[in-house]
Amino acid sequence: MGKGLCFGEVMIRLRGMVIMLGVAVTLIRCGVIVEGDVFSNHKILEAERKLTQLRKPAVKTIQSEDGDIIDCIDIYKQPAFDHPALSNHTIQMAPTYDPERERKTVTKMDRLKKKNEEQSSRMVKQKWRKSGSCPPGTIPVRRVRKKELLRASSVKDYGRKKQSTVSRHAAAAHFGDNKTGNVLRANHSKAILLTVGYRYTGGKGDIKVYNPMVDLDDDYSTSQVSLLNSREMVESGWAVNPSVYGDRETRFFVYWTADDSKKTGCFDLTCAGFVQVSNKVALGAAIYPVSFPHDLPYEIIVYVFKDPVTSNWWVQYGESIYVGYWPPQLFLALNYHATSVEWGGEVYSPRVGTTPHTETDMGSGQFADFVWGTSGSVKRIRIHDNSPELKLPEYADVYMDEFNCYDVKYLVDYVEEPEFYYGGPGRNPMCP
């Protein structure tokens, strides 16, 4: 027998009569029981090392009513600076200019929207802010718990999207040749609006917020604005993601990758990369209220854009809060510009493209509905291209991987400006 065998395994191999005793000893010597689950000592050590990297000394700690713990971390000691490319990084506290003020054209809807945001109850908030706030010079960081790391399929890859394989249908869809093609990415299903054809430096949208049902603990459902170039991507929106957050609450997130999520990138601050500057928004924190079909709509305004001077990719939350940015040192292609912008939903599940299909919802869990507005939606769709002004895309088309499971509708006629609707229930009579 090898030296790596633990005592319980030896007992099982030597004496069939003490199998039950061997199992008990195995749990003690080879693993640990955490909240009813058994984890190996190796995984526990991995989780503890990861927590040492993620947790920074807190200036102040806030216990949120939803169970989250928010640590107020010194802005100069945040996780971003663990990235080797950012060891000597100088924080940019605000964009060099506000692209909103540089616009040449401001629509009636834009003016009305901005006015309403200051007094409307339809804009979502974060739950932790009910319990306190972080002082200036700090950033709020949602504390990652050991149990969240242990229950992840891989501690090393915790916080990263499950790796996907882009098929030729993706390229065809980007050129408008395949609006309802076969599965775009293994285990991933998208229902999106996209624009291509220019060098993009920004994308924005008002995304209706829901709390979709997520079937398995490894599944997730997101709604976001994404900017892409080759295998590199930055995006922001809302998500229900039990494998990262440990529950099924709707949360505000940012995400990046430089290699299609193979070895780089993550949600929020679960790895080094994103530089946060705001002390008002906690990445990965729960947001409220959420929309319900046939009830008041609630939404988040997400704006991702490239600073023309520093090349940092900024995330704006609402119309005024600059959350932080991804420095250009993280990327190659996105160091210059994006080649496409996407708006819409994504579902991940091992049961995407299989029978039985996952029951994880996208959006509200209802198919695209522009009549009653009961599905997921994105409005005030905007981009930056070669000009500095924020404007409607000249060209946009829809794409969906599984039109019987999740679908889309792009409304252009008889509306003041285009509106995008998407979503679905996953498994249904048309998607068994």
Summary of the structure (lengths in Angstrom):
residues: 432
radius of gyration: 22.6
end to end distance: 48.1
largest distance: 82.3
contacts: 1482
relative contact order: 0.17
helix: 19%
strand: 33%
